[in-house]
């Protein structure tokens, strides 16, 4: 019986029926309280739905004390419930015993950034490297973290130390060219920067090559490097760059991919009343507990909630989730007929609507989203809940959603293809491959809700 309820709970979790999953997993634990898999799954779903989960994780950890995935999520639950000090202590103790636990290092660094301890966010990597100076994987993981944080000088310093300790290696050469290409240093426009790696094909390296070619004003070379990936699992990383290449070259494939201004970007009024919007705003603000956004996020001058927002059993959030699912179905039904090979139009549209992620963003004066795309999604969104009035936000287009501008660091000179003025209660849907950003607001606060729809398979 315990196996039945465990399998049922995991299946419901996969379908994002989180309340059904929690009920089934609670039954699994009741039938088999010493089953470590059931105990971990139950704790995990409690955490994912925003419930108190520390007690459940402690029971699960007693059954499986060496499980690294359990330890990392347990630490996240502790931090979420206000005990960041203990979360750090548990991660540090585990990392002392297992200094090459890369996920643990990343989890600790992410936690420290979120609680405002940016100055020491990579401390565990430094300690581990001091203990294991010959570990290439540790050094590469540390360098990747520093690049994500755009800590370029620290990255160069640690790269030089890695070279001194380990000698030359292909991994360190990849790190070097990535740092030099992306940091804006003197080699960022060197056409020969990647020559030593010309015989090595790798998706991450090729993405860096694409960006470097665009930075060198060579969209033909960028296109040749990106196009082979459209039929691979990495396609969604490269589609946005194909758009830039085709636009720069005046290729008719650009409108085929992106459509005209309103073909794929739609604004839908969800019909939320002022009372409903006010309650939703209060509930979302209560979830903004982080001191700073995570390193990978596009948020600047604000915060983003953690975990799947739509998994939380908060009435206002579940109400808007239902309205959103209906709006997404409406959006899908209004799209043009399927087109072979198109990242938005090719996937099947008759599958259940599942969320790849859902979150809320609170931007303060001067806050904005930098130019980005959503490579994990199929359809992306913005639902504005509260906006400062026009006088506080600043003259138009302050606060607007802006589409089509390429990453500013590439200096491509591409302006926006279109912009949308935000309106409380209006949901904007668009392809996840679209480049987009928000124009900074001058004063006040901007509260929004967003999500990605998972591509059907």
N, C-alpha and C positions, 0 to 999 in steps of 0.2 A: 504493500500500500504506500509506503514512503517513497518508493521509486516512482510510482504512478504520479503522486503529487509533485515530486521534484521535476519530472519531465513536463508535467502540465504547467508548472510555474515558469520553467525556462521557456517553454513554447509561447506562453502568454507574454512574457517579457519581450521576446523577439517580435511579437506583433504589437508591442507598445501598449498592451492592456495591463498597466502597472498595478492597478488595484486587484485585478484578477490574479496576477502573478504573485502579489504579496499574500493574498488569501491562500493560494495553493501552496506556497513555500512555507507559510506558517503551519499548515497541516503536515507538510513533509517533516518539519522539525519536531512537531508534536509526536508523530509516529516513530521517528528515529532521531532522538536528541543527540546521539553521538556520531551522526553522519556529518563529516566535515564539509562535504560539498553542499549539502542542504543548508547547513549553518552559515556558510559563507554567502551562498546565493540569497538567503533571507536577509542577512545584514546588508548586502549590496543593494537590494531593492529598497530596503528602508532608507538607505543613504540616498539613492537616486531619486526617491520621491520626497526628499526633504524632511523626513521624520527623524526622531532621535534614533541613532544607530550605534552609538558607542558601546552600549551594553551588549547588543547582538554581536558586534565585532569582537568583543572580548571573549564571549563564549566561543565564537568560531576560531579565534586565535588559540584558545586553550586546546582545541582539537587538532589544529594544524599550525603549530607555532613557527614553522620555517617557511611558510608560503609567502613569497615576496609580494605577489599581487594583493593578497589580503592585508599585509602590513602597510602597503602604500595607501590603500583605500581606507584602512583604519585610521591612519594618520590624517588623511583628508577629512574624515568624519570628526575627529577630535578638533581640528582647526575650525571646521564649520560650526561646531558647537561651543566655540569660544576658548578652547584650550590649545592654542597654537604652540605654547611652550612645550607641552607634553608631546604634541605631534612632532616637533623638531627633535626632541630628545629621543623618541622612539626611532625616527629615521636615522639620526646620527649614530645611535647604538648599533643599529643593524648595519649601517655602512662601515662602522669600525670593524665589524666581523666579516663583512663582505664588501670590500672596497671597490670591487669591479661591478657592483650592482648599478648599472647605468640608469635604469628607470627610477631607482631610489634617489640618485643624485638629481635627476631632473625634477622629481616630485618635490624635493626639499628646496631646490632653487625656485621653482614656481611658487611654492608656499611663501618663501621669504619675500619675493617681489610683491605678492598680493597683500602682505601685511605691512609693507612699507620698509622692509629691511634690504633695500637694493644694494647697499654698500657691501653686504656680506653674502650676497645671493649665491656666489660660486665657491664658498668656503670649503664645502665638502669635497669638491673636485680637487682643490689645491692640496688638501690633506691627503687624499687618496693618491695623488700623483707623487707627493713627497714620500709616501710609503711604498709605492710601486712605480718608480721612475721609468721602468722599462715597458710599461703597458701602453701600447699604441692606441688601443680602443678607448682607454680613459682620456688620453690626450686629445683624440679626435672628437670625442663627445664634448669635452670642455671647450674646444675651439668652436664647435658648432653652436654651443650655448652662447659664447661671447659674440659670435656673428649675429645670432638672432637678436641679441641685446644691442647690436651695433656698437659694441665696445671695441672699436677697431684697434686702438693702441695696445690695449691689454691683449687682444688676440695676436697682434704681431709679436709682442713680448713673449707670450707663451709658445708661439710657433717657433721662435728662435730657440727657446729653451728645449723644445721637443727635438729640433734638429740637432742640437748639441748633445742631447742624451741618447738619441736613437740613430742618428745619421739619416741619410736620404731615404725616402720611401714614397711610393705612389700616393698613399693616403695623405701624407703631409704636403705633397705637391698639389693635390687637389685643394686642400685647405688653403694653401698659399695663393693660388690663382683666384680662388673664390674671394678671399679677403681683399686682394689687390683690385679685383674687378669691381667689387661692390662698395668699397670704402671711399671711393672718390679720390684716391691718392694719385700720385704721378703715373702709375702704371694702369690706371683704369681705362685709358684709351690706347694702350699698347696693342697693336694688331698681332703681335707675336706672343702675347702673354700665354696662350694655351698651347704653344708649339710642342712643348715637352710631353704633352698628353694627347697628341693628335691621333694616336692609334687606339685610344681607350674610349669606348662607348659606355655611357652610364647616364640614366635619366637625369639625376641631379646635376651632374656635370654638364650635360647637354642643355639643361635649362639655364645654367649660368652662361654657357656659350651663346645661347640665343639672346640673352640680355646684353651680353658684351657686344655682340654684332650690332644690335640696335643702338647701343651707346656710340658705336663707331659709325653710325649712319649707313649701315649696310643691311637693309631689310632683306635683300636677296639671300645673303648668307644665313641670316636668322631664319628665313622661311625654309631654306633647304635643310636646316638642322631640326626645325620643329615639325615639319609636315609628316615625316615617317611615324611620329608618335600618335597620330589620330586614330590608329587602329589598335592601340595598345592600352593596357590598364592605366597608363599615365596620361591618357589623352586630355583629361580635364585640366591638367597643369599647363598644357601647351596651347589649347584652343584660344585663350585670351591673347597670347602672343601672336598667333596666326592672324587674329583680328587686327592687331597693330601693324603687322607686316603688310597685309592686304590693303589697309587704308593708306599706308605710306606709299604703296606702289600703285594706288588707284585701281586695284584689281576688283572686278565685279564679284569675286568671292566674298568681299567684305559685306555688302548688303545681303548676300545669301546667308551669311552667318549671323549677322547682328540684326537684320531687318531695318525697316524705317523707324523713325523716332518712337512711334506708338504701337508698332507691330507686336512687340514682346514685352514691353514695359506698360503695365496697366495699373491704374488706381481704382480701388473698389471701396465704396463706403460700406462699412460693416453694420451700420445702423445702431451703433452704441449710443445710449442716452448719456446726458451729462452726469447723471448719478452713477451709471455704470462705469464711465470713464474715470470719475473721481475715486470710486472704490478700487478699480484696477490700479490706478496710480498709487494709492495708499499701500496696497498689497505689494506692488513692485518695489516701491521705495524701501520697504522693510527688508527686502532681500539684498539690497545694495550694501553689503557689509565690508567689502574689500577696500583697502586703502589705495590700490593702484591696479591698473589692468594687467593681465598676464602678458608676457613678452611677445607671444605670437599674435596678439590681437591688434586690430586696426585702430582701437580706441586711443585717442590722445586728449587729455584733459577731462577725464571722467572715469567711470567704472563700469564693469560688466559683471552680471551675475554668473554664478557657477552652476554646474549640473544642468540637466535638461529642465528648462522652465515648465514645459507642458506636462512633465511627470508629477508635478506637485499637486496634491489634492486640495487646492485653494479654489473655492467656488468661482471667483471672478476670473481666474486663469482658465479653469476648465470651461467656463462659458465662452470665453473668447476663443479658446481652442476649437470648440464646435463650430463657431461662426467662421473661423479661418479655414477649417477643412471644407466647408461648403463653398467658400470663396475660391479656394484652390481648384475645386472640382469645376466651378464656373469658368475659371481662367483656362483650365485644360480644354474644356469643351469649346472654347472660343478660338483656340489656336488654329493656324492653317493645317491642312492635311499633312500626314507624315512625310518626311523627306529622308531618303536614305543617306546615312552618314552624318546627319545633322545632330549636334549635341543636345538641342532642346526638343526637336521635332521627331527624331527617330525613335526614342524609347516608347514602349507601350504606355498607353494612358488609361488602361482599364484595371490597373492593379491598385491595391489599397494604398492610401496616402500615408506614408511614414515620414517621420521627422528625423533628419540627420543630426540636428541640433536645434535648440531654442533657448533664447536668452533675452535679457533686458539690458539696455544701455542708458546710463544717466550721464549726460554731458553738461559741464558747467561752462562759465564764461570763457571764451576762447577755445572751447572743446570742439572736436571734430573727429570724423573717421578719415584716415588717410586713404589714398587710392589703393584699391585691392579687389580681388575676386574671391569666390568661395569654391575652391577646387574639390571639396568634399560634397558639395551639393549639386542639385539638378536645377531647382528653382529656389531663388532667394527672395528676401522680403524686407520691408520696413513698415511697422505699424506705429504711428506716432500717437502718444498718449497725452503728453503735455508739451506745449511749446511756449517760449516767451513771446510776448506780443511783438509786433513788428518794430516798434520804437526801441525795445530792449534788445531784440535780436540783431538789429542793424539793418541797413538798407539792403534790398534784394541784390544778389541772391543769398544773403546770409541765412544759414540754416537749410538751404535747399539741398535736395539730392541731386548729384551731378553725375552723368554717365558719359563714358567714352574717353575720358582723359587717360592717357597712359601714365605709368609711374613717373613722377616728376624727376626722379634721379636719373632717368634715361634721357631727359631733355629732348623729347621727340617733337615738341611743338604742336601736338594734337590737342585741339580744344574740345570742349564737351559737345557731344552729339545732341543732347537735350538735358533739361533740368526740370525738376518737379518741386513746386512749393509744398512743404509739409502741411498737413491738416489733421488735427486731432480726430481720431476715429477712422481715418482712411488708411487702408492697407495698400501698399505698393508691392507688386510682384514683378519679378524680372529674372532672366536667365542667370544662373550662377556664374557663367563665363563672362558676363558683362563687367568691364571695369567700372567702378563706382566709388564715390566718396561723398562726404557731407561738407558743405561750406561752413566754416566756423561761425558760431554765434558770438556776438560781442558781450552780451550780458544775459543774466537769467539762467534757466536750466531747461534742458531738452530731454524728455523721458520717452523712450521708445521700446518697442518689443520687436524681436526679429527671430527668424527661423530659416532653416534650409530644409527643402523637401528632398528626400533620398531618391536617387535615380532608380526607377524600377528595373528589375532584372528578370 
